[in-house]
Amino acid sequence: MSHISYNKQWQDAQIAMVDMLAIETPEQPRAPETDTNAAFQLVATMFVKYVQIFRKLEQCYDQIVHPQKRRLIRVVLDGCMGRILELKHEMITMDFSEYHYFDDILADLKLTPNDLEIPIPNYFVLERAQAIEKRERLLGQILARMTLETETQDTTGIMTMDDAIRIIQSHERARQGRLRAKQIGELRLNDQRARQRANMGESKMDKVLAATTIQKFYRRYVVRRDVKKFREEEYMFLGMAMPTFHKDPLKRLLADVRAHEDERRKRQEKHEIAYQQAIIATHEKIKQTEGPDMKERLQDQIRQWFIECRNVSQKFPDFPDEDEGGSNKIFAKKTVEELQEELDAKLESKGKGKGDKKGKKGKKGKKEKKGKKGKKGKKKKKGDDEEGWTLPESQFVTEMIKPSTETYQSFWETRDEGNNFEQNHDSEVVKEEKRTEVQEEVRLEVDALMREELKNLKAAIDKTKEKKKKKKKKKAKKKKKKKEKDLTPDRTIESLYEELVMNRIIIRPPKVTLNDFLGDFNYLPSLIRQAKHEPMPTMYDVKQLTSLYGILPFGSEKVHEIAPQVKGLLICGPRGCGKHMLLHAICNELGANLFDISPQNIYETYREKEGIKMLMHLCSKVGKALQPTVIFIGDCEKLFKKKLKPEEKQFEPKRLAKALPKWLKTIKPGDRVLLVGISHEPYQGVVKPMMKVFQRVILLPRPEYGSRLLLWKTLIPKYGGIITPALDVTSLAKLSDSYAPGHIHDTIVETLTERRLAKMSKHPLQASDFIPGLAHHNAIYKEEEDAYKSWWKKTPLGKKRERFLEEQEEGEGGDGKGKKDKKGGKGKGKKGKGKGKKKR
C-alpha cells in the first residue's frame, strides 16, 4: 500500500469517528433509556464500531511515514483504545458478565468475525525497542554469569581413578562395536554384489526388450503423476480438498508484505530524526529573529496597560500572578475597568473574616443532612428504573478524540499533498507550533521583568510601600498520604534488578504472541441464550478478553491513567488449556518484565515477615521504574486455602496472601504494574479474599469443535506434517473432544518424529497415527467443568449475574396477557413476552 491508500484509510476512520461523536456528544441531550436490552444493544454496537475504527487507525499509525500526521493519529488511537476499554467496563456493569457476544451485531453490520478481532498496536514494543534490547542484554549477561558459576561449582569435585577408568572402558567398547559393525556391513555388501554379478552373467536380456520395459514403466509413471495432479487441482477448484501447506504461495506473499512494512518503518525513523532536527533548528531561529520584537512589543503593551489603569483608577494596578495566567489575563477580551473591578473584588474577599466561612459550613451541613434524610426516605423497588440509563461522559472523547478530530477536519482533510510524495514534514506547521512556544517563553520573561518595573513605579510615583504578596496556597484539602518507606535508599535500580534476577524472581518469558493462542469464533451464542442457557466461551473469546484486560490498558501511559484500572487478573482453567501461554503472550506483546513470586519460588530467598516486606518493596520499586511489569503467582489458590496439605505448608503461602492487599493499594493510575494469578483449582480457595486481590477473572473453557479443528489444521503443518486427503482432520477434531489444547499439541509433537516425517512420502499421515498419543493424556470430565462453573457463580460478579438473570426471568414472567398468570405457573408469562424486545 502507498501513502495515498493509507491516507484514504485514515480518512475513512475519521469519517466513522465523526459518526461516533454524533452519538457521544449529541446537540440535544438524549432522553434516558428505560429498556435495558436497548441500552445494552447501543453500547455493544458502539463497541463493535470503535473496534473497526481502532483497527484502521492502528494500521495507519504503524505504516504512515509523515511524522506530523502520526502524532495526530496517535492521540486519536489512544483515545479510541481507552474508549473501547470504557465501553467494555460499561457492558460488564450492565449485564454482569465477563464475556460478551456480538454475532447478531456482526450480522446486522455485515461484518466477519475477523473484523471483530482486537489488534495489539505495534508501537507498544517498537517505540521501546532500544530499552527492551538493553534490558534483554543485561538479563542475558546476568543469566550467563549465573550458569558459569553453577558450572564451576559442579566441576570443583575431583574425579576418582575408578570413575576415569570406567569412562575410558565404555568409550573403548563403543569404538570397537562401531568398527565391528562397519566391517560386517562391508562384508554383506560385497556378498550381495558378487551374487548380482553371478546372476547377470547367467542370463542376458536383449537391449531392445530392456529399453521397451523401461519405457513402459516410465510412461505409466508419467500418466499416473499427471492424473493425480489433475485430480488434486480439480478437487481444489471445487473446494473438496485442502491446500497443501508446504507449497502454499501465500507464505511468499506474506513475507513480501512484511518486508515492505519493515521498509516503511525504517523510513519512519529517518523522517522522525529529520523532524526532530527541524524542530530544534526552527525554535532557535524564531527565538533569535522574532524573539526580540515579540519582547519589545509585549513590554510596550503592558506599559500602556499600566498607564490606562492609572488614568482610570488614579493608581497602578496589581500584576496578575503566574497561576492566574500572568499577562495572558491582562490581554483577555476585557476593558480596563472590568479588570480593575476584578482585582478590587479579590482584595476585598481576602479581607473578610472567618465568620462567613463558618456560616457557610453550617448551612452546608444542614443541606447535607437534609439530603441524606431525603435519600433514606426513598427506597427503590425491584424493576423501578424511573431515571433510566444514560451514556456516561468519557474523558477520552472530550480530551483526546474530539479535539484531534476537529484538527483533522480543519487542517489535514482539505490539505493538498500532491507535491509531497516522500511525505516529509511540513515546515510551515513546525514554524507555527514553535512560534507559539517562543511567544510563551518570551511572555514568561517579560512578566518577570514587568513585575519588577511595576514595583519600582509604585515605589517612585505612588510613594507607597509595596506589600509583600503572599503566594496563594491551594485551598483544596490534601490528604496526607503515607509515603512508601524506601527500604533500599542507597541502591540503584540496576543493582536491585540484578538481585532479583540472581534470586530467580525476574525470569525471561518464552517468545510467544497472542496470535499463537488459537481459537475459533462462537457463532451461536444468541440462539443459546434464547434457549435460556448460558453459552460457554470459546478460545477466541478468551483471547479477546486477554487483550482487553492484560494488554491494551498497560501499553500506553495516557490510556492507563484514565481507563478503568485493572490491578489483578486471575487466569484459571483445566491443565493444558494455555494459562501460562497467555501470561507469556501478555509479557511479549507489552515488552514487559516478568516477576515470579510464587510461594515455591521465594520460600528459600525471602523468608518470614521481613523477607516478604522486602520482596514486595523490590517488586514495587523495580516494577514501577521499568514498567510495564507483570507479576506472576502460580497456583495462587494455595494462598487462600483454609487448610493446607503438609507438603504445601513448607512454602508458607499465607505470608504472601496477607501482604498482597496492602501492596495493591500502592499501585496508582499511571503505574503500569499487573498482578497475574494462575490456578487450575480455584474452587479450593476462599472466594472473598481471592476476589479482593484479583478484580478480573478469565476462565478458560474446554475447546469446542471449531477450535479443535483449527488446532489440528494449524499445528500439523507447523511441525512438518502434510495434510492430505488420507488424513481425516474432522474425525480427529471429533475424537479429541474433552481434551485440552496442550494435549493436542503434545500429541502432534510426539507423533511427528523425524523418522515418521521421513516416511510421509510413501506413507501419508492418517488419523490413526495420532490416537495412541492422545489416549495417554487425561481428559477433562464434565464434573471438573461443573466445579469451575459453580465456583464462578460464587464470585461477586457471578452472584450479580445470577441475580440479574433471575430478575430478567421475573420480568419476562410478568409480561403475560392477563392476571391469571400471577397465581399460576410461569409458562404463560414466558410465552407472553414482548415481541419488540431484541435479545442479546
N, C-alpha and C positions, 0 to 999 in steps of 0.2 A: 504493500500500500504506500502511496506517495503522501506528501504532506497535505495535498488537496483533499484526499479521501479522509484523512484524519480530521482535518478542519470541518469537513461536512459531517462527520460523526459527532464532533463537538457541538456543531450547530443543532443537530437533531436532539442531542442530550439537553441542550439549553431550552429548546422548544418544549420538550417534555417537562423540564423543570418549571417553566412558566405556568404550565397547566397545573402542576402540583402546588405552586404558590397561590394560584387562584382558589384552591381548596383550603390551604393552610391559613391564608390571610384574606378572607372574603371582604368585599367592600361593605357589606351589611352583615351584622352579627347573625350567625346561623342559630335557628331555634334548637333547643336541646332535644336530643333523640331519646325517645322513651322506649323504643323497641331495641332490646339488647342484641338480637340477631342482626338487625340492620346496622347497628353501631359497629359490631364486630366485623361485619362484611366490609364496611367502609375502611376500617383500619387495615384489614387484611389486603384489600385491593391497593391501598396506598403503599403497603409494604412491598407488594409484588412490583409495582411501578417504580418505586425507589430502587429496587434491586436492578431493574432494567437500566435505569439512568446510571447507577453505580458501575455496572459492567462496562458501559460505553466510556464513562469518564476515566475509569482505571486504565483502559487500553489507550485512550488519548494521552493521559499523563505519562504513560510508560513509553510512548513512541513519538510524540510531538517533540520537535527539536528546539523550537523557538523558546528562549528562556523566560520571556515575559508572559507569554501565554501559559506556560507550565505553572508559573506562580499563581495565576488566577484559577487555573483548573484545580490546583492542589487545595485551595480554600474550599471550592465547591465540593471536591471529592471528600474531604474530611467532614464537611457539613452533611453530605449525603450519607456517609458512613455512620455518623453519630445519630442521624435521624432514623436510620434502619434499626439501630440498637434501641432507640427510644420506642419505636413502634412495636418491636418485639416485646419489650417490657410492658407496654400498654396491653398487648394481647394476653400476656400472662396474667395481668391483674383483672382482665375481663372474664376469661374462662378457666383460669387456674390450672393451666396445663403447660408443660414444657414443650410439647410437640404440637405443631400446627400444620394443617394440611390445606393445600391450595389447588387441588385438582380441578374443582369446579371453576375457580377463577382463571386458571390456565385455559380451560375450555372456552370461557367467555371472551378472553383476550386473544385467543388463537395463538397461544404460545406453547412451546415444547418444554419438557422437564429440564432440558439443558439450559434454557433461558432463566430458570429459577436458581441455578447454582451460583452461590456467592463466591466471587473470586477473591483471592488473597492478594492485595496490592504488592507489586514487586518492590516498591520503594521501601517497604519495611526492612528489607535486607540490603538492597543496593545502595541506599544512601548512608548506610552504616558499614559498608564493605571494608573500609580501612580499619575501623575499630574492631570489627569481628575478626579480621585477619590477624591483627596484632594480639588479640586475646587468644586466638587459637594457637599462635606461635608460642606465646607464654605458657599456655596449658601443655602444649607438646613438649616444651623444654623441661617442665616440672615432672611430667609423667616419664620422660626418658631418664631423668635423673633418678626417679624412684625405682624404675626397673633395673637400672645399673647397680643401685645399692642392694637391691634384693638378690641380684645375680652374684655380687661379690660376697654377700653373706652366705649364699648357698655353697659357694666354691671355697669357703675357708677351711672345710674339713679335708684332712689328708687321706688319700686312698691307700688302703692296705695292700700288701703284696698278693694275698689270695684273690682280692677283687680284680687286681690288674691282670693276673694270670687267667682268671675266668673269662674276662673280656677278650683277651688275645685268643684264647682257645675257641671261643664262639665265632669270632671273625674268621679264624683259620678254617674251621669246619664249613662255614658258609662259602668261603672261597673254593675249597675243594669240591663242594657239592655243585657249585656253578660250573666248574671246569669239567666235572664228570658228565653233567647234563649236556654240555656243549658237545663233548666227544660222542656221546650216544646219539645225539641228533644228527651229527655229520655222518655217522655210520649208517643210520637208517636212510638218509637222503641218498647216499652212494648206492645202497642196495636197490632203492626204488629206481634210480636212473639206469642201473645195469639191467633190471628187469624190462624197463621200457625199450632199451636198445635191442634186447633179445627178441621181443615181440615184433618190433618194426622190421627186423631182419627176416622173420619167418614169412610174412605176407605183406606185399606192397600193393597200395591202391593206385589205380590209374589216375593220371593227372586230371584228365577231363572229368572223371567221376568225382574226384575230390573238389574241383572247382565248382561243379554243379551243386554238390552238397552244401558247400559254404554259402553259395548264392541263395540257395533255398532257405537256409536258416536265417540269413541276413534279411532277405525280403520279408520273411514272416515277422521278424523283429520290428522292421520299419513300419509295416502295416499296423501291427498291434500298438506301437507308440503313437502313430497318427490318430488312430481310432480313439485311444484313451484321451489324448489331448483334445480332440473334437468333442468327446462326450463331456469332459470337465468344463470346457468353455460353454457348451450348451446349458449344462446344469447351472453354471454361474449366471448366465444370461437370464434363465428362468427363475433364479433365486432359490434353486433347490439344493445348492451346495454352498459350503462356507469357503471363504477365500483362504488360500494358504498363506499363513502369516510370515513365513520365512522369505516369500517373494513379493511382499506387499509393496507396491510402488508408492504408497502414501508415506512410508518411512523416509524416503529420499526427499519427497516434497516437504515434509515437516522439518527435516534437517535444513533445507534451504530457507524456510521461513524463519527458523530460529537464528540462522546465521545473519539473515537480513535484519532481524530485530536487534541482535548484538551490535551490528554495524551502526544502527541508528542510535543506540545507547552511547557508543563511542563519540559519535557526532554531538550528542547532548553534552558530554563532558567538555569537548572543545568549545562549544558555544557558551557554556556556563563560565568557563575560565575567561573567555573574551568579554563576557557581560560583566563579570566582577571587576576586571581591569578597567572597563569603561566607566563603571560606577565611581571608582576611586578617582580616576582622571577627571571626570566631569565635575565631581564635587569640588576638587581643588581648583579647577579652572573657574567655576562660578564664584567660589569664595574669593578668589583673587581679583577677578574682573568686575563682578557685580556687588561683591560684599561691601566695599567702602561706600558706594552710592546708596545701598539699602540702609546702611548705618546712619548716614548723614540725613537721609530723607525721614527716617523714623525719629531721629532726635529732634528735627525741626517740627514734626507733627506733635510730639509730646510737649515741647516748649510752647507751641501755640495753644495747646490744651491748658497748660498752666496759666497762661495769660488770660484766656477766656473765662476760666473758672474764677480767677481773682477779680475780673471785671464784674462778674455776676454776684459773687458772694463776699467780696472785699477780703478774701483770704485765699491762701493757696490750699489746694485740695490734698487729701491723703492719697498716696500712690497705692494702687491695689497690690496685695501680696501675690506671690507666685502661685500659691494654692488657689487663689481666686481667678487666675488667668493672666495676671500682670497687665501689660499694655494691650493685650487682646481684649480685655474687658473695657478698656477706655474707648477703643475704636469699634465697639459694637454699635449697632444702629440705634443710638440714643442721643438725646440732646444733652447739653452741658448741665441744664437744670435738673434733668432726671438723674443723671449720675450723682450730682451733689446731694439730692434728696436721699438717694440710696445710702450714700456714705454717712449722712447725718442720722438716718434711721438706725444704722448699725451702731453708731456711737451711743445713741440713746438706749438701745437694747442692752448694751454692755453695762450701763449704769444701773440697771434695775436690780432690786434686791432679790433675795431667795424666797420671799413670801409668795410671789406669783407661782414659783415652781411648786411650792408645797400645795397651793390651791389647785394647781393643775393635776398634781398627783392624786389629791383627794377625789377630785371629780372623776379622774380616770379610773381610780379604784372602784368607785360606785358603779360606773358604767360597766366595768368588767364583771362585777358581782351580779349586776342585773342580767348581763348577757349570759353568765353561767347558769343563773336560775332559769332563764328562758330556755336554754338548751336542755336542762334537766327535765323541764316540763314536757317537752315534745319527745315522744317515742315513736320511731318509725316501725310500722308493721311490715311483715314479710310481703314482698311483692309491691310495696308502695314506692314508686320512683317518680314522685311529682316533679322533681327538678330535672331528671333525665340526664343523659350523658352528653358532654360537650368535649370537643377535641382540645386537649391541653396545649397551651402555648409551648413552643420549642425555642430554646436559646440558639440551637444550631440554625434554625430558619431565620431568626431575626438578626443574628450577628454574623453569620457566615454565608448562607445560601442567598438570601435576598440582596444584600449589598453587592455580592460578586455577580449575580445575575444582572443587576442594573448596570454594573460596569461593563459587562459584556455587551448589553444592548446598546449602550450609549457610545461605545468606542470600537470594540472588535468586530461587531456584527456587520457594520457598514464599511469597514476599512478595506481598501483595495491593496492587495499584496501581490499583484501581478509581477512586479519587478523584483520582489524579494524571494527568488527561487531557493536560495540557500537557507532561508529562514533565520537570518541574523537578527540580532536585537535592534529595536528602533531607538535611535539616538535621541530623537525629539522627545520621546516619552521619558527617557532617562533624564534629560535636561529638566523637564517639568517636575519630576519627582525630586531631583536633587535641589532644584531651586526652592522648593517648599522647605526642605530640610535646612538649607542655608539660611533662609529667612527666619526660621525658628531659632537657629543658633545665634544669629545676629540679634534677634529680639531679646534673648536672654542676656546677652552682653550689654545691650543698650538699656534694658530695665535696671540692671545693677548700677550703671553709670548715672542714670536719671534719678534714681533714688538718692544717691549722694548729692547730686546737684539740687534736688528739691530740698533736701535737708539744709544745705548751705543757704539757699534762698530764704527759707523760713527764718533761719538764724539772723541773716543780714537785714532783710527788709521788714519782716513782721516783728522782729525782735522778741520772739517768743522762744521759750525753751522747748527744745524738742523732747517730747515724751517718748520714753523707751517703749517700743511696741512689744507687747507680749505675743509670742508666737502662739498661734491658735492650736490648741490641742483638740484632738478629735474627742467629741463628747460620747461617742459610742462606747459602751462598756465592753471592755475587752476581758474576756475570761482569762484568768491566769492559767496558762497551760503548763502542765508539768513537763518540762523538757526531759527527754530521754537521757538518762545518765550515760555518758560515754565511758565505757569500761576500758577502752584502748585509745586514750588520747594521744599517746606518743608514737603510735604505729601508723604506717602508711597503708593505703588500700592494697598496694601490690604485695606487701608482706602478709596481710590478712588473707588475701586471695591465695597466696602460696600455702599458708597454713591449712586452709580449707581443702585445697587440692591434696596436700600430703595426708590429711586425715580422711580422704576419700569422701568428703562431703560434696565437693564440686566434681561432677563427672561429665564426660563427653557423651552426648546422646548419639545414637546411630543416625546415619543420614537417611531420614525418611520424611516424605512430604505428605500433605493431606490428600493429594491425588492418588497416593498409593493405597489409601484406605478405600476399598472398592465396595460399592453398594448400588442397588437399583432403586428407582423411584417407586413409591407406593401409588398405584393407580386407582385404588378403590376405597379410600378411607371414608369418603362421603356416604357411599352406599352402606358401609359397615356401621356408621353412626346412625344412619336412618333406621337400621335394624336393631337399634338400642344396644349396640356393643361398642366397646372401646377398641379401636384398631391398634395393633401392636406396631410400634415404629420400625422402620427399616434401617439398614446400614446407611442409606443415603440421608435419612433424617438425622442420624447420629452425627454424620459428617457435617451437615449444615449447622447443627447445634454447637458443635465444637468450634467452628469458625466464629459463631456469634458470641459465645461465652469466653473462649480462651484465646482468640487471636485478634479479631478486629478491635476490641476495646483497648488492647495493650500495644498496638502497632504505632499509634500516633499519640503524642503527648497532649495535644489540644483536645482530641476526642476523649481521652481518658479523664481529663479534668472536668468535663461537662456531662458525659454519658453516665447512665446508671451504673453504679460501681459493683463489680463482682470481685470479692476478695478470695473466696474459697470455692473450689469446684470439685465435686465428688464424681468420679467415673467408676461405675460399678457394673458388674455383669458376670456371666459364667466364665470359666477359664477358657482361654484361646479365642476370645471374641475381639481382641485388639485394643485392650485398655492401655497397655504400655506403648503400643504403636501410636495411639492418639496423643499420649504425653510427649513422645519424641517428635511427632509432627508439629505440635504447638511450639516446641523449642526451636525447631529448624525454620519454621515459617516466620518466626519473630526474630531469629538470631539471638535467642535469649540464653542466659546461663541456666544450668540445671543443678539445683542443690538437692541432695538426697539426705533427708533427716529421718529416715525410717528408724524405728527403735532398734532393730538388729544391726543397723549401720553405725549408730552413735553410742551404743552402750559401753564400748571399750574406751573411747576417747573423751566423752563428755559425761561424766558420772555425777550423780547426786544433784542437789538443787542448784548449786553454784555453776556446775558444768552446763546444765540446761540453760541457765540465765546467760552465760557467756555465749553459748551456741546461738540463741535467738538474737543476741546483740550483734554477733558477727553476720548472721543472715540478713539482718535489717540494714546494717551499715554497708556491707559489701553489695548486697542486692540493690539497694537504692542508688549507690554510686555507679553500678554497672548495669542499670536497668535497660531493657526489661529482664525480669528474673522470674523463673518458675521454681517453686519449692515443692518438692515431691515427698509424699509419705506413702509407703507401701503397706498393704494390709492394715489400713487405718481403722478398721472396725475393732482391732485389738485395743486401741486407745480408749474405747468407750464400752468395753465389755464389763459386765457385772462381776463375773468370775473368770479368772484366767487359768489356763492349764499350767501345770508345773513347768513345762518347757518354755512357756511364754512369759512366766514371771521373771525369769532371769534377765530379760531385756528391759524391764520396768517401763512399760509404755504409758502408764498412768502419769508419770512425771511430765511427759510431753503434752498430755491432754489438759493438764492444769495451766501450762504456760501459753498455749495457743490462743485462747480468747483474749488475754491481755495483750499479746503481741499483735493480734489483728487490729486492735484499736489504734496502734501507732501508724498503721498504713492509711494515708490520706489521699484524696484525689490528686493525681499527678505522680504518685509513687506507683510505678508500673511493676508491681510485685503480685504474683498469683500463687496461691496455695492450692496444690492439686493432690487430692487423696485418691488412692486406687484400692478397691476392695472387691473380692469375689464372694464374700459372705457378709454383706452389710446388715442383714437381718440379725446377726449375732450381737450387734452393738445397740446401746440405748439411743433412741431416736432423738430425743430433745437436745442433749449436749452435742450430738453429732451435727445436727442441723444449725446449731449456733456457730459452728466453725465453717461448715460448707453451706453457703447460701443457695447454690445451684447444684442440681443433680443431673447427670447424663446416665441413663440406664440403657445399657447395651442389650439388644434383644438377640435371640437366636435367628440366624439369617433365613429369610424366606426364599422361595424358589427362584425368583428373579436375581437376587444377589448371589445365590449359589451357582446359578448358570453363568453369571458374569465372572465369578471367581475361576471356575474351571476353564472358561474360554480365554481368560487373560493369563492365568498362571502357567498353563501347559506350554504355550509358545515362549513365555518368558524364560523358562528353564530348558529350552532347546527342543521341546516336543513339537510335533507337527500334527495338526488336527486334520484328519482325512475322513472320508465317508465311513471308513471302518470303525471309527471311534464315535460312539453314541454319547454325546455330551449331555443331552437331555436326560438320558437314563441315569447318568452319574449325578446330575443335579437332583433327581428324584430320590436316588438311593442315599444320598448324603444328607437327607432331612434329619434334623435333630443333632447335626454335627456342627461344631464351631468353625469359623473361617481359618483359625490356626490349625485345626485338624486337617482341613482340606489342603492347606499349604504344606504341612509336614508330609502328608501322603504323596503329594506330587514330587517333592524333593527326594523322598526315599525311593520312589518308583523310577524316576528318570535318572538312573545312574549312567556312567559313561558306557558301560557295557550294553545297557538297554538302548541308549541313543545310537550306538554303532549298528545295532540290528534293525533300526527303523526302516531302512531302505528295503529290506526283504520281508520284514515282519512289522507292519504298521501297528501303531498303538491301538489297543482295544480297551473297552470299559472294564473287562475282567482283570486287566493288569493293575488297576488301582483299588479294587475291592479288598484284597487281603491287607494292604496297608491301612485302609480306612477302618477295618474291623478291629485293629489293635487299639484304637482310641476309645475313650469313654464318651458315650453320647450324652446330650443334655436332655434330661427327662422332664416330663410335664410337672412333676412335683417341685423340681427346682425352679422352674419358671413361675409357678404359683407362689412360691416363697418370696420371690422378688416382687411380684405384683402386690401381695399382701403387705410386704414391708413398705412399698412406696405409698400405699394408702394410709399408712401411719404417719408419714411425714406431714409437716404443716401444709404444704401445697396439695398433697394427696387428700388430706382431710377436707380442705376447701373445695377441691374438685368433686369429691363425693357429695358434699352438701349442695354444691351448685347443680349437680345432675339431679338430686332429689327435688330441689326447688323447681327445676325445669319440668320434671315429671308431674309434680303437683299442679304447676301452672297449666300444663297441657291437659291434665285430667279435669281441670275446672272449666275448660273451654267447650264442654258438651252442649248439646242442643237445649236440654231442659233441666229443670231442678231435680228430676228423678235420679240423676246420676250422683247426687250428693250422698244419698244414703246407700246406694248400690255400689257395685264394683266400679273399677276404673276403665273397664273395657270401652263403654260408650264414650266416655270422656276423651279417650285417646283417639277414637275414630272421629270425633267432632273437632279435631284440631283445625285451627285457622289455615285456610289454603294459601293465604297470601304470604305466610312466613316462609322464608327461604332457609333451608338447612345449611349449616356449616359443614 
